[in-house]
């Protein structure tokens, strides 16, 4: 919920800034109309950055890896006793 509020407040702030630029004519109108495109591209880059950081910070669980390897070995034994050849997979 915090990210939604942050993104919505950013959208409102950028929209207000864009309207002020349109009304005040400080920046040429041809540049002002491109601001929403820049905002959408920036928001996409921010999203990709957050996904990348989330992947880099993903926790490793060594005890869960051991349990998973145990379950895999148990499944291989079960399948081989039932006559199913799984090879080296």
C-alpha positions in Angstrom: 0.0 0.0 0.0 2.9 2.4 0.7 4.2 2.1 -2.9 0.7 2.9 -4.3 0.5 6.0 -2.2 4.0 7.0 -3.2 3.3 6.5 -6.9 0.0 8.3 -6.8 1.5 11.3 -5.0 4.2 11.3 -7.7 1.6 11.3 -10.4 -0.3 14.1 -8.8 2.9 16.2 -8.3 4.1 15.7 -11.9 0.6 16.4 -13.2 0.5 19.7 -11.2 3.9 20.6 -12.5 2.9 19.9 -16.1 -0.2 22.0 -15.8 1.8 24.9 -14.3 4.3 24.6 -17.2 1.4 24.7 -19.7 -0.3 27.7 -18.1 2.9 29.8 -17.5 4.5 29.1 -20.9 7.9 29.1 -19.3 9.0 26.2 -21.4 8.1 26.0 -25.1 4.8 24.2 -25.7 6.5 21.6 -28.0 8.7 20.5 -25.0 5.9 20.7 -22.5 3.7 18.2 -24.3 6.5 15.6 -24.1 6.6 15.6 -20.3 4.0 12.8 -19.9 6.0 10.6 -22.2 9.1 11.3 -20.2 7.2 10.5 -17.0 5.9 7.2 -18.3 9.4 6.2 -19.5 10.9 7.2 -16.1 8.2 5.3 -14.3 9.0 2.2 -16.3 12.7 2.6 -15.6 11.9 2.9 -11.9 9.9 -0.2 -12.0 12.7 -2.2 -13.7 15.1 -0.8 -11.1 12.9 -2.0 -8.2 12.5 -5.4 -9.8 16.3 -5.7 -10.3 17.0 -4.6 -6.7 14.4 -7.1 -5.4 16.1 -9.9 -7.4 19.5 -8.9 -6.0 18.3 -8.9 -2.5 16.3 -12.2 -2.8 17.3 -14.2 0.3 19.0 -17.6 0.0 17.7 -20.4 2.1 20.3 -23.1 2.5 18.2 -25.3 4.7 15.3 -25.2 2.2 17.7 -26.2 -0.5 18.8 -29.3 1.5 15.1 -30.2 2.0 14.4 -29.8 -1.7 17.4 -32.0 -2.7 16.1 -34.6 -0.2 12.6 -34.5 -1.7 14.1 -34.8 -5.2 16.1 -37.9 -4.2 13.0 -39.4 -2.5 11.0 -38.8 -5.7 13.7 -40.4 -7.9 13.7 -43.5 -5.6 10.0 -43.7 -5.7 9.8 -43.5 -9.4 12.6 -46.0 -9.9 10.9 -48.5 -7.7 7.7 -48.2 -9.7 9.6 -48.9 -12.9 9.9 -45.4 -14.3 13.3 -44.6 -15.8 14.0 -40.9 -15.4 17.7 -41.1 -16.5 19.9 -38.3 -15.2 17.3 -35.6 -15.0 
